[in-house]
Amino acid sequence: MDGRSLPREATSTTALILASFFAVLAPHSVRAATPPGEQIFESSDCATCHAIDHKVVGPALQDIAKKFAGQNDAAPTLADAIKNGHVGTWGQIPMPPDPTLTDAQIQQVVAWILTLK
């Protein structure tokens, strides 16, 4: 060895340590890139009846965003529907209120939904 290169074992060990380090961090990096409103949506009861891109029981979130695009009262209207429940905009199947979400969480979810148009 000439002092300018590492022994093969050290290089392999370093590579293994770096690979392990990035494997542990990868899920956190992906999670950090997910908008807070989407994180709240995914961990709430909302995902039981709604999906981003297709109708489940309730309309797709993308359809909600399109319907309310450009409306000045979109955010407060959607926040009220989440907080207090609603029926009529999308037919006669009622959307129950979600008492588990705080007002701040509801605002984050609504802001995220409105970006999906």
KOLROLUM-335523 format. One record per residue: x, y, z negated of N, C-alpha, C in turn. Coordinates in steps of 0.05 Angstrom, whole numbers, padded with zeros to 5 digits, always signed. Each point is the difference from the previous one (the first is absolute). Layout:
N
XYZXYZXYZ;...
This chain:
117
+00017-00024+00000-00017+00024+00000+00018+00025+00000;-00007+00020+00016+00017+00023+00003-00008+00024-00018;-00020-00003-00017-00009+00022-00017-00020+00019+00012;-00004-00003+00026-00019+00018+00013-00028-00013+00004;-00002-00026-00004-00026-00013+00003-00007-00016-00025;-00025-00004-00005-00010-00015-00023+00001-00030+00007;+00004-00016-00021-00002-00029+00005-00028-00007+00009;-00003-00021+00015-00026-00009+00011-00021-00003-00022;+00008-00011-00024-00018-00004-00022-00012+00026-00010;+00017+00021-00002-00009+00026-00009-00019+00012+00020;+00005-00003+00025-00018+00011+00021-00027-00014-00001;+00000-00027-00003-00025-00015-00002-00015+00008-00025;+00014+00003-00022-00014+00007-00025-00012+00028+00002;+00015+00018+00012-00010+00027+00003-00025+00000+00018;+00001-00015+00022-00023-00002+00018-00024-00011-00014;+00004-00021-00017-00022-00012-00014-00012+00019-00021;+00017+00015-00013-00010+00020-00020-00016+00022+00014;+00010+00010+00023-00014+00020+00014-00027-00010+00011;+00000-00024+00011-00025-00012+00010-00020-00003-00023;+00008-00008-00023-00018-00003-00023-00011+00027-00008;+00018+00020-00001-00008+00026-00008-00021+00012+00018;+00004-00003+00026-00020+00011+00019-00026-00017+00001;+00002-00026-00006-00024-00016-00001-00018+00008-00023;+00013+00008-00022-00015+00010-00024-00012+00027+00006;+00014+00017+00014-00010+00027+00005-00020+00002+00023;+00001-00019+00018-00018+00002+00024-00029+00003-00007;-00012-00016-00018-00028+00004-00005-00006+00028-00012;+00018+00010-00016-00004+00027-00011+00002+00021+00021;+00017-00003+00020+00002+00020+00021-00025+00000+00017;-00011-00023+00006-00024-00002+00016-00023+00012-00016;-00002-00007-00026-00022+00010-00017+00002+00031-00002;+00024+00011-00002+00003+00028-00003-00009+00015+00026;+00001-00014+00023-00008+00012+00025-00031+00000+00003;-00013-00016-00016-00030-00001+00001-00011+00024-00014;-00018+00015+00013-00012+00024-00012-00014-00007-00026;+00001+00018-00020-00013-00006-00026-00030-00007+00003;-00014+00014+00018-00028-00006+00004-00005-00029+00010;+00017-00009+00017-00002-00027+00010+00007-00020-00022;+00019+00006-00016+00007-00018-00023-00024-00002-00019;-00013+00022-00006-00023+00000-00018-00022-00016+00013;-00006+00005+00026-00021-00015+00014+00005-00030-00001;+00025-00008+00005+00006-00029+00001-00003-00013-00027;+00004+00015-00021-00001-00012-00027-00028+00004-00013;-00018+00012+00014-00027+00006-00011-00021-00019+00011;-00024+00003-00010-00022-00016+00010-00009+00009+00028;+00009+00023+00009-00007+00011+00026+00006-00021+00023;+00022-00013-00003+00009-00019+00021-00018-00025+00001;-00018-00003-00019-00019-00022+00002-00020+00004+00023;-00008+00024+00004-00021+00007+00020+00010+00015+00024;+00025+00011-00001+00010+00016+00022+00027-00011+00009;+00006+00003+00025+00026-00005+00012+00008+00024+00016;+00025+00002+00006+00010+00024+00014-00012+00001+00029;+00001-00023+00014-00006+00001+00028-00024-00016+00010;-00015-00011-00019-00024-00015+00008-00021+00001-00022;-00025-00003+00009-00023+00000-00019+00001-00026-00017;-00005+00003-00025-00003-00023-00018-00029+00001-00009;-00006+00008-00024-00027+00007-00009-00005+00029+00007;+00019+00016-00006-00001+00029+00006+00016+00005+00025;-00001+00024+00010+00014+00007+00025+00031+00000-00003;+00013-00003+00022+00029+00002+00001+00009+00028-00009;+00021+00002-00015+00010+00026-00009+00007+00018+00024;+00010-00012+00022+00005+00016+00024-00026+00013+00011;-00022-00015-00001-00025+00011+00009-00010+00022-00018;+00004-00003-00026-00007+00021-00019+00016+00025+00006;+00026-00003+00004+00017+00023+00007-00009+00014+00025;-00007-00016+00021-00009+00012+00025-00026+00015-00004;-00019-00011-00015-00026+00012-00004+00003+00027-00014;+00018+00002-00019+00003+00024-00017+00022+00019+00010;+00014-00007+00022+00021+00016+00011-00010+00028+00006;+00015+00020-00010-00007+00028+00006-00022+00012-00017;-00012-00016-00017-00021+00011-00017+00012+00013-00025;-00007+00024-00006+00012+00014-00023-00007-00013-00027;-00023-00013-00001-00008-00013-00025+00006-00030-00001;+00017-00009+00018+00006-00029+00001+00011-00011-00026;+00021+00013-00011+00013-00010-00024-00019-00001-00024;-00014+00022-00006-00018-00002-00023-00024-00019+00004;-00009-00002+00025-00022-00019+00006+00009-00029-00005;+00023-00006+00011+00010-00028-00004+00007-00005-00029;+00012+00019-00014+00007-00003-00028-00025-00005-00016;-00021+00014+00005-00026-00003-00014-00011-00028+00005;+00002-00009+00025-00011-00027+00007+00015-00022-00015;+00027+00003-00003+00016-00020-00014-00007+00001-00030;-00001+00024-00011-00005+00003-00029-00028-00008-00008;-00020+00009+00015-00028-00004-00008-00015-00021+00016;+00012-00011+00021-00015-00018+00017-00016+00015+00021;-00009-00015+00020-00014+00014+00022-00015-00021+00016;-00021+00009+00014-00014-00016+00019-00012+00018+00022;+00000-00009+00025-00013+00016+00020+00018+00008+00024;+00024+00007-00005+00017+00009+00022+00006-00022+00020;+00004-00025-00010+00007-00022+00016-00021-00022+00000;-00025+00007-00006-00021-00020-00001-00011-00002-00029;-00015-00021-00005-00013-00002-00026+00014-00017-00020;+00024-00011+00006+00015-00015-00020+00014+00021-00018;-00007-00001-00026+00011+00020-00018+00030-00005-00006;+00014+00022-00003+00028-00001-00010-00001+00006-00030;+00008-00019-00016-00001+00005-00029+00022+00020-00008;-00004+00014-00022+00021+00018-00010+00024-00016-00010;+00023+00013+00000+00024-00013-00011+00009+00015-00025;-00009-00009-00024+00006+00014-00025+00029-00005-00009;+00015-00018+00013+00027-00006-00009+00021+00020+00011;-00007+00015+00020+00019+00020+00012-00003+00027-00013;+00022+00013-00006+00000+00027-00010-00006+00019+00023;-00007+00025-00007-00005+00020+00021+00025+00004+00017;+00024+00000-00013+00025+00003+00015+00004-00023+00019;-00005-00024-00009+00003-00024+00018-00020+00002+00023;-00024+00008-00005-00020+00003+00021+00009+00020+00020;+00011+00022-00009+00010+00021+00019+00022-00011+00017;+00018-00017-00011+00022-00012+00015-00011-00019+00021;-00020-00016-00008-00012-00019+00019-00013+00015+00023;-00016+00020-00007-00014+00016+00021+00020+00013+00019;+00021+00012-00011+00019+00014+00017+00013-00020+00019;+00006-00024-00010+00012-00021+00017-00020-00009+00022;-00025-00005-00008-00020-00009+00019-00003+00020+00023;+00000+00026-00007-00004+00020+00021+00024+00002+00019;+00022-00012-00007+00023-00001+00019-00002-00022+00021;-00020-00018-00004-00002-00024+00017-00014+00004+00026;-00010+00024+00005-00015+00006+00025+00018-00003+00023;
